[in-house]
Amino acid sequence: MNIITATKNYSEEISTLMLADLANPDPRFPSKMIEQFREHAQKENISKEFDNLHLMAFLAIDINKLKGFIVGYEEKSNTVAVIHYIHGETMIIKKILLKHFISECKRRKIAHIRADSFEFMANDALFKEEKFILVKKEKIAKNLELLWYELLNRGPL
């Protein structure tokens, strides 16, 4: 498997994977929120993201097939990156993508990485396992909290 920098050429495949993730959402998610995510996941909207100069996105490719991706943005301060989405066919692929993202942040001398998740999602366990620290909880709905994590990204590559 190869990890490569994402390009606009993969917009349709990224969109397809995101829409599949959103096909059967947990009932705790407000329907309006899911509809906004589905709108954002449309191919033309994904394609527009590649115009953002602060985009940090990587793909896991195996035998010319997209197996996963991670998307984040470097904040204008150049000291913080925010992960917005991780998808992988397996948890191992997600871990590889996350480690690649972290390494790229170290290479760019980005000191903090932020990410969010929900308690019942697999990414929540992934962030905890990779030493992200819970820094904030944000109430989204009656029985739904968004969890914000941060990783202090220092040390050797």
Secondary structure, 3 states (H helix, E strand, C coil): CEEEECCHHHHHHHHHHHHHHCCCCCCCCCHHHHHHHHHHCCHHHHHHHCCCCCEEEEEEEECCEEEEEEEEEECCCCCEEEEEEEEECCHHHHHHHHHHHHHHHHHCCCCEEEEEEECCCHHHHHHHHCCCEEEEEEEEECCEEEEEEEEECCCCC
